[in-house]
Amino acid sequence: MAGNGIGGIAMVSACDTGRGNCRQWWQFWTLLSLNSALQLSLWQSPLMAAEPDQQSASRPPQVQTLYEPGRLGGHGATLHRVTITGTARNAAGEPLKDADIYVSSRGWITPGDFEQLRGHTRSDANGHYELKDVQLFVVNNRDSLSKPDEGDFIVFGTKENYGLTWHPTRNYRPAARPEEINDRDRNSHAARNAFYQNEPIVIDLQFDAPAKLKGVITDKQGHPLANAKVQLGHVDRPLNTSPHRTGSCEYLKQKNPYSNQNDSFINFSVVPLSVRETYTDAQGRYEFTQLRRDTSYSANIDPGPEFDPWQFTLVTASQSRNSRNTVAAGYAGEVNHQFTAPRDVTVRVVQSDSGRPLSNVLVTAHPIGAVRRSGIQARTDSHGNAQLRLIPDEYKLVAEPNPDQPFLYLSQQYFVPKRKASEKNDTPNVTMKLNPAAIVKLKAINAKTGAPIPGVRFNYETYDSGEQTPVSTQTVYVDYPFTNDAGEIQAFMEPGRRRFVVAEPFSLSQAAGSRSERIKLTAGQVTEVTIKLTPAEFLPTHLVASEMQPRKNSLYAPEIQKKWHIQSELLRLTPLRVTTQKVSLRRESSFDTRNLLEELRALDPYQLPDIKALLNKYHPGETDWYKQVLTAHGTLKHEARYFSSKTHPSRFFNLSGQPLPNITSMTDGWTTLQHSSSSNHATINLIHKGRVFHSVESPSDLCEWTSLRHRFPASINSKQPEADIRGEGQKIFYNVKKEETASRRVLDQETGFIFETYYQSYPKQYEQAKLYFAPVKLANGLILPGMQIHWKTYRGELQILEAVVIEKAEILSPVPVDAFSIALPAGTEIVDSRQLPDNISYIAGNHMSKRVLRGPVSDFANYLRQHPYYSHEMQTDPQLGRYAPKLEPALWLTTESPTAAPDLNGKVALIHFWGTKNPGSLDQLAEMNSAYNKYAEQPVVLIGLHDSYTSTSQLQAIAEQKELKYTLAIDQRPEEAGWFGKTMQHFRVRNLPQTAVIDQQGNLTFTGDLPEALQKADQLLKDRK
């Protein structure tokens, strides 16, 4: 068959002769190749299902849907059966027998798990080959008018004693060829050169002499490095945040004539491994024998994780474009390389005061420059020695004592020198001296009774900052401890002055005495701190009452409501870890939830069903179950997901060799931390309204225990809904049917355990179902299901279905210090969005703070505490002389009624931050009244801004009693824990009472005590005159 003479590759195009003769050429080739078809040899049985009218049961369907429209990045995807034929020849035009011919297919958007290698065959004695019934990948574009349905494919081949060859990438469109193609259309070239439906696809390959490459890999002392990996075209990026291999391969002698682009082999991973990857032998030698000439390859030589890999561009030509990292090897080249070998380094860890060795201390070397993968972490032995393998460079050594050791986390700089020729067996040594921690014993007691208060968590403030940090029992992990039954916590802390503040529970964080005085902590000494708490009386009853009253007019009996509430309290207060197996299905249009629901309802809910077999019945395709470990205590949640090692091989491991989770998330209710192994990104997000943040699942998501603390607004005169309530054995059924909705709930009469919650909306065609099976009671009385399944459908189409099987549930006593930790591997990119404003556009993502870890980290939260490169307080501290923070109270009012915000334009504003439960604040009200009378005729506005924990009636009662005439306000609830209100948070008000003065231009000129504030107001008035 005649060729087109481009780059020695023979090719017959369906329309190479111009627009006018397209249809004639198409008819000619149709008659010539009536027996041609297209084949998809996908080696996956689900894709081999034959159509009923096919003669062979092994043939794939003509068209097979992979993704429904809108399911693949807003588009769809299909596989189209075609047959590709051609001839393999050498440079002299002679046919080649037994050449291996392959076809790879992809789209402009391609799923990561799609097998792009679509078929393989061999040429016959005449060089002819046929790839029969291969399935090409086609993207079904959302707007077919602007971009037609299409997919790319590439035919390539290998043959012993020849170089790899490929035909330039071609385009396939499963539609009739257009009768006319507008040359003024910028896509006319692609449209003219595409293959269309029912057109024969004939692609010839020319095999040329190979380019060969060899070399020797050694260290700089001349020692050969055996088993070093050498890759071309498709290479590992072990230090990159992307887990996938990447690279490039481009033929340099021509462009792709069908697309006017470079002749690149886009996904070189489909090429046989023997062509593109090898390992050095015992003498450090390697060799490639089937490379294509005049081609550039991404290259990677990696002797092992203790070395820094060498990545460069290899060109199989004698000359190339000048580049610092490009090597031109010619047609028979040699590329050798010497690597800097790591050195054995002994790190000795001792006590700073006595010099005694410390065992079981984790030592990590963080390189100052490049990220390193191995040899940088070890634990000390009984002599206090940790053995590291470090490439000569500068490092930051980090020593993390064992949690039960009363010593402080330590970091120090160290430089590993280069090995001298005379120093063959030397081992550099460095000593790290750990300082003793201050030992703090915190105790929470009831101020009235003296009884210990368990379940209290603390934050602390330093002497020079009001920003709060969680108390931890040691300095390696942020473990968020709660007081035990004796009301006590013991913590190893940095010496210095500290103020301790109640963080949880919320009711006690607002109690009198919840903030201690600043206390001096001394290294090596025990300091006892007793926090005497008087529960706040002004908080709503449902937040503080130990016994809650059932809701009136509820469909459920008071006994049932109380049982639910008791279980919800147990679930909230119990430190719990649950190990599950979970599966998620999304956007399944053919999933029959109606029959699934009937089968589930027919099962015994007290027994554990074979949910995997049941789901396989309704979803015959593969379902990816994964392991999920959920940990929770109070507002703290931690989730770890371990995906199947077959589909998601582990990339990162801890020092013990255990794989890190694929996804780890943690939240304290205010901030969410997450690490993804697939991208090796770690993110920090504040949980604010309008912000995008990661959801962290917990054991509370596995069951339905309704708390009476959750109040839902309802009319006082609301009636109990009409329902069909009936008992059946141990179960109670509640069925409510209305004109537009129907709901159903099934529960156990004795325990109140809910087996089913079902809701359906007829007008919206919406359905939601939750079913729970095999309830199990833990040692403390908490009841959890053995299995849970729930789904949502819309207009008859499944939106999401999730099933969870609980394998293990354990009460943590004590809670491990690493229960809420997130370990980060070397190379992790930390993305911090805390400084971004609320409702930020996705476009602003580039403004997030980013940094890459040079070494592994035991706990993400502790790393942020040790490296506060972003401080929320630094970003939000009000500055004197600059524009004052906005006054945004929840309500402005006087003694009589709510009022409008005062006009501050051109006036001096004096804001008195106070609270009715604060004696010091009440003592200053008389002075504020005197100031109001003094400035009555002056351009001065006095504002009494109360904290957010009061009601309008309570504040007005105090104002009337004290005869307050100036404007009052109640602050909004704070954005973060530990503040009196939102405005007070913006003004950084940590203690009450406090005063701020704003000048006539709106600038903050003073913060401090009231007497000095009044003097500042007088000065501003005088300066104006």
Protein Blocks (a to p, Z undefined) as FASTA:
>chain_A
ZZehighiacddfblnbjklmmmmmmmmmmmmmmgccdddehpaklmcccfkbmblkbcc
fbdcfbdghilgoiacdddddddddddddfkopacehiacddddddfbdcfklcfblbdc
dddfkopacdehiacdddddfblmloccddddddddddehiacddddddddddbdddfbd
cfklmklmmmmmpccehiacddddddddddddddddddfkopacehiacdehiacdfkbm
bfbdcdddddfkbccfklopacddfblmlpcfklmgccddfkopacdfkbcehiacdddd
dfbjkbccdddddddbfbdcddfkbccebjbdcdddddddddddddddddfklopacehi
acddddfkbccfehjaccddfkopacdddddddddddddddfklccdddddddddddddf
klmkbccddddddddddddddddddfklopacehiacddddfkbcbdcdddfbfkbcghp
addfkopacddddedddddddfbdfklmmpghiaccdddddehiacdddddddddfkbcf
klmpmbdcddehiabdfklmmmmmmmmmmmmmpccdddddddddehifkbcfklmmmmmm
mpcfkbccdfklmmmmmmmbacdddddddddehjbccddddddfklmccfbdcfkopacd
fbdcddehlaccdddfklopacdddddehiacdddddfklmpccddfklccdddfkbccd
ddddddehjbccdddddfkbccdddddfklopafbdcdddfklopacddddehiaddfko
pacdfbdcddddeehiafbdcddddfbdcddddddfklmgccddehiacddfklpcehia
fklmmmpccdddfbdcfblklmmmmmcfbcfklmmoccehiacdddddfbdcdfkbccdd
ddfehpacddddddfklmklmmmmmmmmmmmmmmmmpccdddddddfbbcfklmmmmmmm
nopabdcddddddfbehiabfklmmnopabdcddddddfkopafbgcdfklmmmmmmmmm
mmmZZ
